[in-house]
Structure formats: structure tokens, C-alpha cells
Amino acid sequence: MDNVKYLLPETDIPTAWYNIAADVPPAPAVLHPGTMKPIGPADLAPLFPMAVIEQEVSTDRWIPIPEEVRDIYRQWRPTPLYRARRLEQFLGTPAHIYYKNEGVSPAGSHKPNTAIAQAYYNKREGVKRIITETGAGQWGSSLSFAGALFGLEILVYMVKVSYGQKPYRRGLMETWGGRVISSPSDTTACGRAILARDPNCSGSLGIAISEAVEVAAQDPDAKYALGSVLNHVMLHQTVIGQEALKQLELANDYPDIVIGCSGGGSNFAGIAFPFLGKKLRGERDVRIIAVEPASCPSLTKGKYAYDFGDTAHLTPLVKMHTLGSTFVPEGIHAGGLRYHGMAPLVSHVTNLGHVEPRAYHQNPCFEAGVTFARTEGILPAPESTHAIRAAIDEALRCKREGRAQTILFNLSGHGHFDVPAYQDYRAGKLIDHEYSHEEVAMALSGLPSVS
Ligand SMILES: *Cc1c(COP(=O)(O)O)cnc(C)c1O
């Protein structure tokens, strides 16, 4: 049997991030929440360092990765690419299945790829502390890790339901020196307003973002950081797909299909955009599949419209696939996929017809996750099981059609902190909630009107 693991030397860590904005027509402008006019860099300056703002609006195809960032990437990058031979054999498929394992980072997911870059630019511009939010805790722990390396204070607003349910993620953030506050909290005006209306509010990402933005905007020594959705985050994650391109060259193969799970869209963009770029430049065709939970179906059931990124409407308006900023998804275990919107860049290329969006319920995803654990040995994060489900379904289609296609998916993280979710799955406790068209219409009725 051929070697199943494709490793690259450290010298093959990419030297530039790939910016897909160079290869598509311009995306719709970002609007100021007060004036509804396009925003400029000065509007974002209270929240982000200038280098990050420049990346947010850049249309350069390649943006150099600072040596200091590459030095830290070296600790776990290049990440391994595997050929899933045992999974292929178990399925009896002629398809070739490859996966990129982003779970080998210190925080256990792809998120440090951008956390390190954002912490670096903040430090360079004299910022003392970074305020952020976290759902299941993956982003908060990645930024806490980055803050520890750069000597930055990290303050994390953690969605209340996860704060209670995921004590180990909280412990990890605190071990790296992050400070964690349960959201909604009484430390912000918007948190106090929400608690006054509903003292038992279990929180949401949209609320936690509002709290973090409010605090960061008022503190001259602080900035805000977001772990997904924004253009610069998509950009930083493209190290994943660029490495995969080289590794597939080693394997003498090229994907017919590239798959990623999609919450805010960053790990999906990270694996898919370098391949999509080749397609857009007429070099090589490929099918791209984005997978989301059926209970938070922004790409498959949401509307492509201007919306706010947060509940209190402090953020700019971006055009994206959205379920409405007041939408609070069911408490599924794939916490990282519970966001009401989708990255504007992912929405843009989907709207241009370059992405096939797909939604799955959590039970078939956990089933795929267990199959993966029992064949490949790695326990996947609940978010990643969505990509695995799609990869398995495509491999089974190949089997029915007798076609030996090549499938690549991103394993966005490991599931070592999510063992209770697997126990609930085995105990039959997971509910498959279908988000109905009536509910979608209701949540969307509150969209801001933009002429
Ligand atoms: C945060 C997270 C996701 C979802 O975020 P994206 O920005 O859509 O990638 C997916 N998988 C894991 C493991 C995560 O931590």
C-alpha cells in the first residue's frame, strides 16, 4: 500500500496568503450602520489595526506572510495531508479520499492560522489587549494561545450556554492567560439591556460580538478581533489550500471535489479558495461543496442581503447569506457552525455560482464522525463531521456510478473536548431540528432596509 501521509518540509509553508478578491468581480460595499454609506478605513480604525484593515479591502492577489508569523506557523505547519485508505476500503469506493488535518495545531483547529496573524499585527501597532467573543471556545482558545506568545491581554466574551457546557475550553483559555466572561454580562450596556429584558438569556454569538465590540471601541489600548467571516480571516486561512495543492502534487493527484464545513466560512475558504482561484483563472476545473447544519442554514435557506454581524447592531452592514441578526439557532453540538450569517466573500462566490451549498442534520454527521474515528483513528470536531458526511456521500455516489473521482476535504479540528457530544449521540439524545421556511421568513422580516 502506498504511503498514506503526505508531509512537506517547513520551507514549504506558504510565503504569501492568497486573496480571491483579485480573481472575482468586486463584492458589494460594506456600509456604515448609521449613514448606510460605504465605510472607509477610518471607520474601522477603532476596532482593528491598520495592517488588518488594509488586508480587509485589498485586491492584491498575493499578500506576503510576515516571517514572524511563519516562524510560529512552523510549530505545527505544514499540517499533514492524508489519503483516507481505510475509510475508502470501509466504504468500498473507487474514489480517492484525502483530508488535510488542521486539528494538529496547539488549539486543535485551523483558527490559530488567523489568531497568530491578527495578534502579530496588533502587537506591532502597540495594542495592549484584544477583546473578542467565542461560541464553543475554539476561537477564544486560539486567540488566548496567540496572546500568550505575543504578550497581549485577551478578554473573551463566551456565549453563556457554552460557558456552562464547555468548562474544559474555558480552562484552556485561562491556562493560556485569557480572561473569560459569560455573555450576556453586566459589564456592557448592551449586555445589561439584554439581561433586563431576559435575565435567563442563554446568549448567542451575535450578542457576544456586540459586547466585545462595545468594550473594544471604548478602550484606546484595545482592539477587537473576529475569528471568521471577515475578508482578512478568509485570507489568513488560505495556507491550508496552498499546502494541500503541493501535497496533492506529491500524491500525483488533483481533486475533482473540494469540501469544507462552513460556519462563518473561514476553514472552508481556507481549503477551497486556492483551488477555486485556479478554476477562476482557467487553469483547472473543480467542484466546491460548502456544508452547513440544517438547523443553521444560512447558505441553503438564508437570503443574500445586507445585514448586521451582531445582535445590538454595532457592526457595519455587510452583504451576505443571512438568517437575520436576531436569529438564535438550536443548541446543536457543532457550536462553531451556529452563526446567523456567512462570510461576505463565501457568499459572493456562492452567489456567482462557484459553490454548491449543502445542509445536513447532526445525527448523520455524528454517524460519519464515528465511521471516520473507527477507520482513520482521529476523533473529529462536531463541525468537521459535516465535511466528512459530504465526503462519504460523494464517495458512495462514486461507488454507485463506478467512477474513481478524487475528493479532498478539510478536517478543521479534533473533537477531544467534544466527547460528551459523542456520548449524547450514542445515547440517541440528539435531535434533528429542521429550520422551517416559516421560521426563516420570520427571522428575515427584521432585515435592515438598504436601498
Ligand atoms: C470555528 C470552527 C469551525 C467553523 O468556523 P469557520 O469559520 O466556518 O471555519 C469549524 N470547525 C472547527 C473545528 C472550528 O473550531
The ligand as a Gaussian input file, in Angstrom:
#p B3LYP/6-31G(d) Opt

LIG

0 1
 C      -14.823000      27.558000      14.429000
 C      -14.782000      26.239000      13.784000
 C      -15.461000      25.966000      12.589000
 C      -16.360000      26.978000      11.925000
 O      -15.770000      28.178000      11.587000
 P      -15.454000      28.553000      10.070000
 O      -15.057000      29.974000      10.124000
 O      -16.692000      28.306000       9.269000
 O      -14.345000      27.672000       9.658000
 C      -15.328000      24.735000      12.005000
 N      -14.576000      23.767000      12.566000
 C      -13.918000      23.978000      13.725000
 C      -13.106000      22.866000      14.297000
 C      -13.984000      25.214000      14.366000
 O      -13.326000      25.420000      15.504000

